[in-house]
């Protein structure tokens, strides 16, 4: 099962956070949002398909996220969690930890935003860049 979310780049993307990766529907980004890798996303947690949400409520679910920018892609693997809420209207956060809040989409992820290759980050710093955030749950 797969779900894709289009998003855009922003001049303030730094991608330096060591524990999370985030995309947001918000179009504005300050330099302090160092986990954010995409803005103007098509949806937040609350708008992800019910099928994906149901699968991610199972702690045995494996999920693979792929950030696709032009000819580049970056994969993150994570897990579902029975306490996921999926209620945040604008944000989607992937976490290396097991922490759950309304913005959390997956936990125990193997990478954070500081792992994204700098070539991709450079592209993400251009507001004209269009990307895809792909979610694949097994």
DSSP file (Angstrom, degrees, kcal/mol; ACC not computed):
  #  RESIDUE AA STRUCTURE BP1 BP2  ACC     N-H-->O    O-->H-N    N-H-->O    O-->H-N    TCO  KAPPA ALPHA  PHI   PSI    X-CA   Y-CA   Z-CA
    1    1 A X              0   0    0      0, 0.0   136,-1.9     0, 0.0     2,-0.3   0.000 360.0 360.0 360.0 134.5    0.0    0.0    0.0
    2    2 A X  E     -A  136   0A   0    134,-0.2     2,-0.3     2,-0.0   134,-0.2  -0.960 360.0-176.2-136.4 147.5    1.4    3.4   -1.1
    3    3 A X  E     -A  135   0A   0    132,-2.2   132,-3.1    -2,-0.3     2,-0.4  -0.992  12.2-155.3-143.5 134.3    0.5    7.1   -0.6
    4    4 A X  E     -A  134   0A   0     -2,-0.3     2,-0.5   130,-0.2   130,-0.2  -0.932   5.1-167.5-119.8 137.8    2.3   10.0   -2.2
    5    5 A X  E     -A  133   0A   0    128,-2.0   128,-2.3    -2,-0.4     2,-0.1  -0.962  14.1-145.3-123.4 112.3    2.4   13.6   -0.9
    6    6 A X  E     +A  132   0A   0     -2,-0.5    36,-2.1   126,-0.2     2,-0.3  -0.493  28.7 166.0 -71.3 146.6    3.7   16.4   -3.2
    7    7 A X  E     -A  131   0A   0    124,-2.1   124,-2.7    34,-0.2     2,-0.3  -0.918  24.9-124.4-150.7 174.9    5.6   19.2   -1.4
    8    8 A X  E     -AB 130  39A   0     31,-3.2    31,-2.7    -2,-0.3   122,-0.2  -0.824  19.9-113.4-124.8 163.0    8.0   22.1   -2.2
    9    9 A X        -     0   0    0    120,-2.0     2,-0.3   117,-0.4   116,-0.2  -0.302  25.7-157.2 -83.6 175.7   11.4   23.4   -1.1
   10   10 A X    >   -     0   0    0    114,-2.4     3,-1.8    27,-0.1   116,-0.1  -0.977  27.5-120.1-156.7 145.3   12.1   26.5    0.8
   11   11 A X  T 3  S+     0   0    0     -2,-0.3   114,-0.1     1,-0.3    -1,-0.0   0.742 110.5  56.2 -61.2 -24.1   15.2   28.8    1.2
   12   12 A X  T 3  S+     0   0    0     17,-0.1     2,-0.3    -3,-0.0    -1,-0.3   0.321  72.4 126.0 -93.4   8.4   15.3   28.1    5.0
   13   13 A X    <   +     0   0    0     -3,-1.8    21,-0.1   111,-0.2    24,-0.1  -0.531  21.8 161.1 -68.6 125.7   15.6   24.3    4.8
   14   14 A X        -     0   0    0     22,-0.4    -1,-0.2    19,-0.4    20,-0.1   0.668  26.8-156.4-116.3 -31.1   18.6   23.2    6.8
   15   15 A X        +     0   0    0     21,-0.6    20,-0.2    18,-0.3   101,-0.2   0.939  47.3 130.5  53.5  57.3   17.9   19.5    7.5
   16   16 A X        +     0   0    0     18,-2.1    19,-0.2    20,-0.1    98,-0.1   0.462  23.5 122.0-117.1  -6.2   20.1   19.3   10.6
   17   17 A X        -     0   0    0     17,-1.7    97,-2.2     1,-0.1    98,-0.2  -0.362  47.4-155.7 -68.3 139.0   17.9   17.7   13.2
   18   18 A X  S    S+     0   0    0     95,-0.2    -1,-0.1    94,-0.1     3,-0.1   0.491  85.8  33.7 -93.2  -5.1   19.3   14.4   14.6
   19   19 A X  S    S+     0   0    0      1,-0.2    77,-2.6    77,-0.1    78,-0.4   0.577 112.9  34.8-127.6 -14.3   16.1   12.8   15.7
   20   20 A X  E     -F   95   0B   0     75,-0.2    93,-2.2    76,-0.1     2,-0.4  -0.929  47.0-154.8-142.1 163.7   13.2   13.8   13.3
   21   21 A X  E     -F   94   0B   0     73,-1.8    73,-2.8    -2,-0.3     2,-0.4  -0.991  24.7-175.0-133.0 136.9   12.2   14.6    9.8
   22   22 A X  E     -Fg  93  36B   0     13,-2.1    15,-3.0    -2,-0.4    16,-0.7  -0.990  18.5-172.8-136.8 143.5    9.2   16.7    9.1
   23   23 A X  E     -Fg  92  38B   0     69,-1.9    69,-2.2    -2,-0.4     2,-0.3  -0.947  20.0-167.4-122.3 154.1    7.2   18.0    6.1
   24   24 A X  E     -F   91   0B   0     14,-1.9    17,-2.5    -2,-0.3    67,-0.2  -0.969  35.0-135.6-142.0 153.0    4.4   20.5    6.6
   25   25 A X  S    S+     0   0    0     65,-2.2    66,-0.1    -2,-0.3    14,-0.1   0.689  79.1 105.7 -75.8 -19.8    1.5   22.1    4.8
   26   26 A X        -     0   0    0     64,-0.2    14,-2.6     1,-0.1    15,-0.3  -0.264  61.5-154.1 -60.0 147.5    2.7   25.5    6.0
   27   27 A X  S    S+     0   0    0     12,-0.2     2,-0.3    13,-0.1    -1,-0.1   0.629  72.3  74.4 -98.3 -16.0    4.4   27.7    3.4
   28   28 A X        -     0   0    0    -18,-0.0     2,-0.3   -16,-0.0    12,-0.1  -0.759  57.3-179.9-100.1 145.8    6.5   29.7    5.8
   29   29 A X        -     0   0    0     -2,-0.3     2,-0.2    10,-0.1   -17,-0.1  -0.974  13.4-154.0-146.3 127.2    9.6   28.3    7.5
   30   30 A X    >   -     0   0    0     -2,-0.3     3,-2.0     1,-0.1   -18,-0.0  -0.631  35.7-107.9 -93.7 160.0   12.0   29.9    9.9
   31   31 A X  T 3  S+     0   0    0      1,-0.3    -1,-0.1    -2,-0.2   -17,-0.1   0.726 114.9  69.8 -60.1 -20.1   15.7   28.8   10.2
   32   32 A X  T 3  S+     0   0    0      1,-0.2     2,-2.1     2,-0.1    -1,-0.3   0.682  75.8  84.8 -72.8 -15.0   14.9   27.2   13.6
   33   33 A X    X   +     0   0    0     -3,-2.0     3,-1.2     1,-0.2   -19,-0.4  -0.414  54.4 157.4 -80.9  63.8   12.7   24.5   11.9
   34   34 A X  T 3   +     0   0    0     -2,-2.1   -18,-2.1     1,-0.3   -17,-1.7   0.474  64.2  55.4 -78.0  -0.8   15.8   22.4   11.3
   35   35 A X  T 3  S+     0   0    0    -19,-0.2   -13,-2.1   -20,-0.2     2,-0.3   0.591  83.9 103.4 -97.7 -13.7   14.0   19.1   10.9
   36   36 A X  E <   +g   22   0B   0     -3,-1.2   -21,-0.6   -15,-0.2   -22,-0.4  -0.527  36.7 169.8 -77.2 128.8   11.7   20.3    8.1
   37   37 A X  E     +     0   0B   0    -15,-3.0     2,-0.3    -2,-0.3   -14,-0.2   0.402  65.3  27.4-116.1  -2.2   12.6   19.1    4.7
   38   38 A X  E     -g   23   0B   0    -16,-0.7   -14,-1.9   -29,-0.1    -1,-0.3  -0.966  57.8-167.5-161.7 144.7    9.5   20.3    2.8
   39   39 A X  B     +B    8   0A   0    -31,-2.7   -31,-3.2    -2,-0.3   -12,-0.2  -0.705  68.6  39.3-122.8 174.7    6.8   22.9    2.9
   40   40 A X  S    S-     0   0    0    -14,-2.6   -15,-0.3    -2,-0.2    -1,-0.2   0.842  78.1-179.2  51.9  37.6    3.4   23.4    1.1
   41   41 A X        -     0   0    0    -17,-2.5   -34,-0.2   -15,-0.3    -1,-0.1  -0.300  37.8-119.7 -66.9 152.4    2.8   19.7    1.4
   42   42 A X  S    S+     0   0    0    -36,-2.1     2,-0.3     1,-0.1    -1,-0.1   0.811  88.3   0.9 -62.9 -32.2   -0.5   18.4    0.0
   43   43 A X        -     0   0    0    -37,-0.2     2,-0.2    47,-0.1    -1,-0.1  -0.981  59.6-135.4-153.9 163.6   -1.6   17.1    3.4
   44   44 A X    >   -     0   0    0     45,-0.5     3,-1.5    -2,-0.3     4,-0.4  -0.450  53.9 -76.9-105.6-174.4   -0.8   16.7    7.0
   45   45 A X  G >  S+     0   0    0     46,-1.8     3,-1.4     1,-0.3    44,-0.2   0.874 126.8  59.0 -53.0 -42.3   -1.2   13.6    9.3
   46   46 A X  G 3  S+     0   0    0     42,-2.6    -1,-0.3     1,-0.3    43,-0.1   0.719 104.9  50.4 -66.0 -19.4   -4.9   14.0    9.6
   47   47 A X  G <  S+     0   0    0     -3,-1.5    -1,-0.3    41,-0.3    -2,-0.2   0.380  79.0 116.0-102.7   4.1   -5.5   13.7    5.8
   48   48 A X  S <  S-     0   0    0     -3,-1.4     5,-0.1    -4,-0.4    -4,-0.0  -0.434  82.5 -81.4 -69.9 149.8   -3.5   10.6    5.1
   49   49 A X     >  -     0   0    0      1,-0.1     4,-2.2    -2,-0.1     3,-0.2  -0.138  31.3-126.8 -56.7 145.0   -5.6    7.7    3.8
   50   50 A X  H  > S+     0   0    0      1,-0.2     4,-2.7     2,-0.2     5,-0.2   0.827 109.2  59.3 -61.6 -33.2   -7.5    5.7    6.4
   51   51 A X  H  > S+     0   0    0      2,-0.2     4,-2.0     1,-0.2    -1,-0.2   0.925 107.4  45.3 -62.6 -44.3   -5.9    2.5    5.0
   52   52 A X  H  > S+     0   0    0      2,-0.2     4,-2.5    -3,-0.2    -2,-0.2   0.930 113.0  50.9 -64.0 -45.8   -2.4    3.8    5.7
   53   53 A X  H  X S+     0   0    0     -4,-2.2     4,-1.2     1,-0.2    -2,-0.2   0.917 108.8  51.4 -59.1 -44.7   -3.4    4.9    9.2
   54   54 A X  H >< S+     0   0    0     -4,-2.7     3,-0.6     1,-0.2     4,-0.3   0.924 112.0  46.4 -59.5 -45.4   -5.0    1.6   10.0
   55   55 A X  H >< S+     0   0    0     -4,-2.0     3,-1.4     1,-0.2     6,-0.2   0.892 109.9  53.6 -65.0 -39.2   -1.8   -0.3    9.0
   56   56 A X  H 3< S+     0   0    0     -4,-2.5    25,-2.3     1,-0.3    -1,-0.2   0.671  94.6  69.4 -72.9 -15.5    0.4    2.1   10.9
   57   57 A X  T << S+     0   0    0     -4,-1.2     2,-0.6    -3,-0.6    -1,-0.3   0.634  83.4  86.9 -72.8 -13.1   -1.6    1.6   14.1
   58   58 A X  S X  S-     0   0    0     -3,-1.4     3,-2.2    -4,-0.3    22,-0.4  -0.795  73.7-150.5 -88.5 117.8   -0.1   -2.0   14.1
   59   59 A X  T 3  S+     0   0    0     -2,-0.6    21,-0.2     1,-0.3    -1,-0.1   0.675  96.1  60.8 -64.3 -14.6    3.3   -1.9   15.9
   60   60 A X  T 3  S+     0   0    0     19,-0.1    -1,-0.3     2,-0.1     2,-0.2   0.496  81.0 112.3 -87.7  -3.7    4.4   -4.8   13.7
   61   61 A X    <   -     0   0    0     -3,-2.2    19,-1.6    -6,-0.2     2,-0.4  -0.455  56.5-150.5 -70.5 139.2    3.9   -2.7   10.6
   62   62 A X  E     -C   79   0A   0     17,-0.2    76,-3.1    -2,-0.2     2,-0.4  -0.906  13.8-167.5-105.7 139.8    7.0   -1.7    8.7
   63   63 A X  E     -CD  78 137A   0     15,-2.3    15,-2.8    -2,-0.4     2,-0.5  -0.988   9.9-160.9-131.4 139.6    7.0    1.5    6.7
   64   64 A X  E     -CD  77 136A   0     72,-2.9    72,-2.1    -2,-0.4     2,-0.4  -0.981   7.8-164.6-119.6 125.8    9.3    2.9    4.1
   65   65 A X  E     -CD  76 135A   0     11,-3.3    11,-2.7    -2,-0.5     2,-0.4  -0.885   2.8-166.9-106.6 139.0    9.4    6.6    3.3
   66   66 A X  E     -CD  75 134A   0     68,-2.1    68,-3.1    -2,-0.4     2,-0.6  -0.991   9.7-156.8-128.5 126.5   11.1    7.9    0.2
   67   67 A X  E     -CD  74 133A   0      7,-2.8     7,-1.7    -2,-0.4     2,-0.5  -0.905  17.7-164.5 -98.2 119.2   11.8   11.5   -0.4
   68   68 A X  E     +CD  73 132A   0     64,-2.9    64,-2.0    -2,-0.6     2,-0.4  -0.928  16.3 168.8-114.2 122.2   12.1   12.0   -4.2
   69   69 A X  E >   -CD  72 131A   0      3,-2.3     3,-3.0    -2,-0.5    62,-0.1  -0.970  64.0 -57.1-133.1 114.6   13.7   15.2   -5.6
   70   70 A X  T 3  S-     0   0    0     60,-0.6    -1,-0.0    -2,-0.4    59,-0.0  -0.288 122.7 -15.0  50.6-122.2   14.5   15.2   -9.4
   71   71 A X  T 3  S+     0   0    0     -3,-0.1     2,-0.3     2,-0.0    -1,-0.3   0.374 123.3  89.0 -91.1   5.5   16.8   12.2  -10.0
   72   72 A X  E <   -C   69   0A   0     -3,-3.0    -3,-2.3    47,-0.1     2,-0.3  -0.737  50.5-177.4-105.8 150.3   17.6   11.7   -6.3
   73   73 A X  E     -C   68   0A   0     -2,-0.3     2,-0.4    -5,-0.2    -5,-0.2  -0.993   9.2-163.6-143.2 152.4   15.8    9.7   -3.6
   74   74 A X  E     -C   67   0A   0     -7,-1.7    -7,-2.8    -2,-0.3     2,-0.4  -0.994  13.1-152.1-137.5 125.8   16.3    9.2    0.1
   75   75 A X  E     -C   66   0A   0     -2,-0.4     2,-0.4    -9,-0.2    -9,-0.2  -0.799  10.6-174.6-107.2 142.1   14.8    6.3    2.0
   76   76 A X  E     -C   65   0A   0    -11,-2.7   -11,-3.3    -2,-0.4     2,-0.4  -0.998  11.1-153.2-130.0 133.4   13.8    6.1    5.7
   77   77 A X  E     +C   64   0A   0     -2,-0.4    33,-2.4   -13,-0.2    34,-0.3  -0.892  26.1 153.4-108.5 140.3   12.5    3.0    7.4
   78   78 A X  E     -C   63   0A   0    -15,-2.8   -15,-2.3    -2,-0.4     2,-0.3  -0.818  31.5-112.9-148.3-172.6   10.3    3.1   10.4
   79   79 A X  E     -CE  62 107A   0     28,-2.7    28,-2.2    -2,-0.2   -17,-0.2  -0.884  21.3-117.5-129.3 157.9    7.6    1.3   12.4
   80   80 A X        -     0   0    0    -19,-1.6     2,-0.3   -22,-0.4   -23,-0.2  -0.294  25.2-153.9 -80.5 175.8    4.0    1.7   13.3
   81   81 A X    >   -     0   0    0    -25,-2.3     3,-1.5    24,-0.1   -23,-0.1  -0.963  21.5-131.4-156.5 137.6    2.7    2.2   16.8
   82   82 A X  T 3  S+     0   0    0     -2,-0.3   -25,-0.1     1,-0.3   -24,-0.1   0.706 105.6  55.1 -65.3 -20.0   -0.6    1.4   18.5
   83   83 A X  T 3  S+     0   0    0     -3,-0.0    -1,-0.3   -24,-0.0   -26,-0.1   0.346  73.3 132.7 -97.0   6.9   -0.9    4.9   20.0
   84   84 A X    <   -     0   0    0     -3,-1.5    18,-0.1   -28,-0.2    21,-0.1  -0.325  35.1-170.1 -60.2 139.4   -0.5    7.0   16.9
   85   85 A X        -     0   0    0     16,-0.5    17,-0.1    19,-0.3    -1,-0.1   0.774   6.5-163.1-103.4 -34.6   -3.1    9.7   16.6
   86   86 A X        +     0   0    0     18,-0.6   -38,-0.2    15,-0.4    16,-0.1   0.822  49.9 124.4  53.3  36.1   -2.8   11.1   13.1
   87   87 A X        +     0   0    0     15,-0.4     2,-0.3    17,-0.1    16,-0.2   0.540  26.5 110.8-106.2  -6.3   -4.7   14.2   14.1
   88   88 A X        -     0   0    0     14,-1.9   -42,-2.6     1,-0.1   -41,-0.3  -0.543  54.3-153.3 -75.2 130.3   -2.4   17.1   13.2
   89   89 A X  S    S+     0   0    0     -2,-0.3   -45,-0.5   -44,-0.2    -1,-0.1   0.715  85.0  20.3 -76.8 -20.5   -3.8   19.1   10.3
   90   90 A X  S    S+     0   0    0    -46,-0.1   -65,-2.2   -47,-0.1     2,-0.3   0.705 107.9  67.4-121.6 -24.4   -0.6   20.4    8.8
   91   91 A X  E     -F   24   0B   0    -67,-0.2   -46,-1.8   -66,-0.1     2,-0.4  -0.734  43.3-169.7-113.4 151.8    2.5   18.4   10.0
   92   92 A X  E     -F   23   0B   0    -69,-2.2   -69,-1.9    -2,-0.3     2,-0.4  -0.984  16.4-173.8-132.6 121.7    4.0   15.0    9.4
   93   93 A X  E     -Fh  22 104B   0     10,-2.7    12,-3.1    -2,-0.4    13,-1.0  -0.966  13.9-160.2-123.2 133.0    6.9   13.9   11.6
   94   94 A X  E     -Fh  21 106B   0    -73,-2.8   -73,-1.8    -2,-0.4     2,-0.4  -0.922  21.2-159.2-104.1 134.1    9.0   10.8   11.4
   95   95 A X  E     -F   20   0B   0     11,-2.1    14,-2.8    -2,-0.4   -75,-0.2  -0.919  29.8-154.5-123.1 140.7   10.9   10.0   14.7
   96   96 A X  S    S+     0   0    0    -77,-2.6    -1,-0.1    -2,-0.4   -76,-0.1   0.776  87.6  63.7 -73.5 -27.7   13.9    8.0   15.6
   97   97 A X  S    S-     0   0    0    -78,-0.4    11,-2.6    11,-0.1    12,-0.3  -0.105  95.1-111.0 -85.2-174.0   12.4    7.6   19.1
   98   98 A X  S    S+     0   0    0      9,-0.2     2,-0.1    10,-0.1     9,-0.1   0.215  70.2 133.6-101.7  11.2    9.2    6.0   20.2
   99   99 A X        -     0   0    0      1,-0.0     2,-0.4     0, 0.0    -4,-0.1  -0.412  38.5-161.6 -69.4 135.9    7.6    9.3   21.1
  100  100 A X        +     0   0    0     -2,-0.1     2,-0.3   -16,-0.0    -2,-0.1  -0.973  22.4 146.4-123.5 132.6    4.0    9.8   19.9
  101  101 A X    >   -     0   0    0     -2,-0.4     3,-1.7   -13,-0.0   -16,-0.5  -0.879  65.5 -80.9-147.0 178.3    2.1   13.0   19.5
  102  102 A X  T 3  S+     0   0    0      1,-0.3   -14,-1.9    -2,-0.3   -15,-0.4   0.737 128.9  51.5 -58.9 -21.6   -0.6   14.3   17.0
  103  103 A X  T 3  S+     0   0    0    -16,-0.2   -10,-2.7   -17,-0.1     2,-0.3   0.583  85.4 108.0 -89.6 -11.1    2.2   15.1   14.4
  104  104 A X  E <   +h   93   0B   0     -3,-1.7   -18,-0.6   -12,-0.2   -19,-0.3  -0.508  32.6 167.9 -76.8 129.4    3.9   11.6   14.6
  105  105 A X  E     +     0   0B   0    -12,-3.1     2,-0.3     1,-0.4   -11,-0.2   0.697  69.8   4.8-106.1 -31.1    3.4    9.4   11.5
  106  106 A X  E     -h   94   0B   0    -13,-1.0   -11,-2.1   -26,-0.1    -1,-0.4  -0.991  62.3-153.4-153.1 154.7    6.1    6.7   12.4
  107  107 A X  B    S+E   79   0A   0    -28,-2.2   -28,-2.7    -2,-0.3    -9,-0.2  -0.717  70.2  36.0-122.5 172.4    8.5    5.8   15.2
  108  108 A X  S    S+     0   0    0    -11,-2.6   -12,-0.3    -2,-0.2    -1,-0.2   0.842  75.8 176.6  52.7  38.7   11.8    4.0   15.5
  109  109 A X        -     0   0    0    -14,-2.8   -31,-0.2   -12,-0.3    -1,-0.2  -0.408  34.0-135.6 -73.7 150.9   13.0    5.4   12.2
  110  110 A X  S    S+     0   0    0    -33,-2.4     2,-0.3    -2,-0.1    -1,-0.1   0.561  82.2  34.1 -85.6  -8.3   16.5    4.6   11.0
  111  111 A X        -     0   0    0    -34,-0.3     2,-0.2   -92,-0.1   -90,-0.1  -0.957  60.1-159.4-143.3 160.6   17.3    8.1    9.9
  112  112 A X    >   -     0   0    0     -2,-0.3     3,-2.0   -92,-0.1     4,-0.4  -0.715  48.1 -83.5-128.1-177.8   16.6   11.7   10.7
  113  113 A X  G >  S+     0   0    0    -93,-2.2     3,-1.2     1,-0.3   -95,-0.2   0.777 122.8  65.3 -65.0 -24.8   16.9   14.9    8.6
  114  114 A X  G 3  S+     0   0    0    -97,-2.2    -1,-0.3     1,-0.2   -96,-0.1   0.647  94.5  62.6 -70.5 -11.5   20.6   15.3    9.3
  115  115 A X  G <  S+     0   0    0     -3,-2.0    -1,-0.2   -98,-0.2     2,-0.2   0.608  75.3 109.3 -85.6 -13.3   21.1   12.0    7.3
  116  116 A X  S <  S-     0   0    0     -3,-1.2     5,-0.1    -4,-0.4   -42,-0.1  -0.460  82.8-104.7 -68.0 129.0   19.8   13.5    4.1
  117  117 A X    >>  -     0   0    0     -2,-0.2     4,-2.0     1,-0.1     3,-0.8  -0.231  23.1-124.5 -55.2 139.9   22.7   13.9    1.6
  118  118 A X  H 3> S+     0   0    0      1,-0.3     4,-2.6     2,-0.2     5,-0.2   0.762 109.0  64.4 -60.3 -27.0   23.7   17.6    1.2
  119  119 A X  H 3> S+     0   0    0      2,-0.2     4,-1.5     1,-0.2    -1,-0.3   0.922 107.1  42.7 -60.7 -42.8   23.1   17.4   -2.6
  120  120 A X  H <> S+     0   0    0     -3,-0.8     4,-2.4     2,-0.2    -2,-0.2   0.909 112.1  53.4 -69.7 -42.5   19.4   16.8   -1.9
  121  121 A X  H  X S+     0   0    0     -4,-2.0     4,-1.2     1,-0.2    -2,-0.2   0.908 105.5  54.8 -59.0 -42.3   19.3   19.5    0.9
  122  122 A X  H  < S+     0   0    0     -4,-2.6     3,-0.5     1,-0.2    -1,-0.2   0.911 109.7  46.6 -58.4 -43.2   20.8   22.0   -1.6
  123  123 A X  H >< S+     0   0    0     -4,-1.5     3,-1.7     1,-0.2     6,-0.3   0.896 108.4  56.0 -64.3 -40.1   17.9   21.2   -4.0
  124  124 A X  H 3< S+     0   0    0     -4,-2.4  -114,-2.4     1,-0.3    -1,-0.2   0.704  95.1  67.8 -66.5 -19.2   15.4   21.5   -1.2
  125  125 A X  T 3< S+     0   0    0     -4,-1.2     2,-0.6    -3,-0.5    -1,-0.3   0.483  82.5  87.9 -79.9  -2.1   16.7   25.0   -0.4
  126  126 A X  S X  S-     0   0    0     -3,-1.7     3,-2.2     1,-0.1  -117,-0.4  -0.879  72.3-148.7 -97.8 118.9   15.2   26.2   -3.8
  127  127 A X  T 3  S+     0   0    0     -2,-0.6  -118,-0.2     1,-0.3    -1,-0.1   0.706  97.3  61.3 -59.9 -18.4   11.6   27.3   -3.4
  128  128 A X  T 3  S+     0   0    0   -120,-0.1    -1,-0.3     2,-0.1     2,-0.2   0.618  80.0 109.6 -82.3 -12.2   11.0   26.1   -7.0
  129  129 A X    <   -     0   0    0     -3,-2.2  -120,-2.0    -6,-0.3     2,-0.4  -0.440  53.7-160.2 -67.8 133.1   11.9   22.5   -6.2
  130  130 A X  E     +A    8   0A   0   -122,-0.2   -60,-0.6    -2,-0.2     2,-0.3  -0.955  15.0 177.9-114.0 134.2    9.0   20.1   -6.2
  131  131 A X  E     -AD   7  69A   0   -124,-2.7  -124,-2.1    -2,-0.4     2,-0.4  -0.808  23.8-132.5-130.4 171.5    9.3   16.8   -4.3
  132  132 A X  E     -AD   6  68A   0    -64,-2.0   -64,-2.9    -2,-0.3     2,-0.7  -0.992   6.3-157.6-126.0 134.1    7.3   13.7   -3.5
  133  133 A X  E     -AD   5  67A   0   -128,-2.3  -128,-2.0    -2,-0.4     2,-0.4  -0.938  21.3-163.7-109.1 105.6    7.1   12.2    0.0
  134  134 A X  E     -AD   4  66A   0    -68,-3.1   -68,-2.1    -2,-0.7     2,-0.5  -0.774   7.9-163.0 -99.2 134.1    6.2    8.5   -0.6
  135  135 A X  E     +AD   3  65A   0   -132,-3.1  -132,-2.2    -2,-0.4     2,-0.4  -0.967   9.2 178.7-116.0 125.4    4.8    6.3    2.1
  136  136 A X  E     -AD   2  64A   0    -72,-2.1   -72,-2.9    -2,-0.5     2,-0.4  -0.972   7.4-167.2-131.4 117.9    4.8    2.5    1.7
  137  137 A X  E       D   0  63A   0   -136,-1.9   -74,-0.2    -2,-0.4   -81,-0.0  -0.875 360.0 360.0-111.1 134.6    3.5    0.3    4.4
  138  138 A X              0   0    0    -76,-3.1   -75,-0.2    -2,-0.4    -1,-0.1   0.318 360.0 360.0-127.1 360.0    3.9   -3.5    4.7
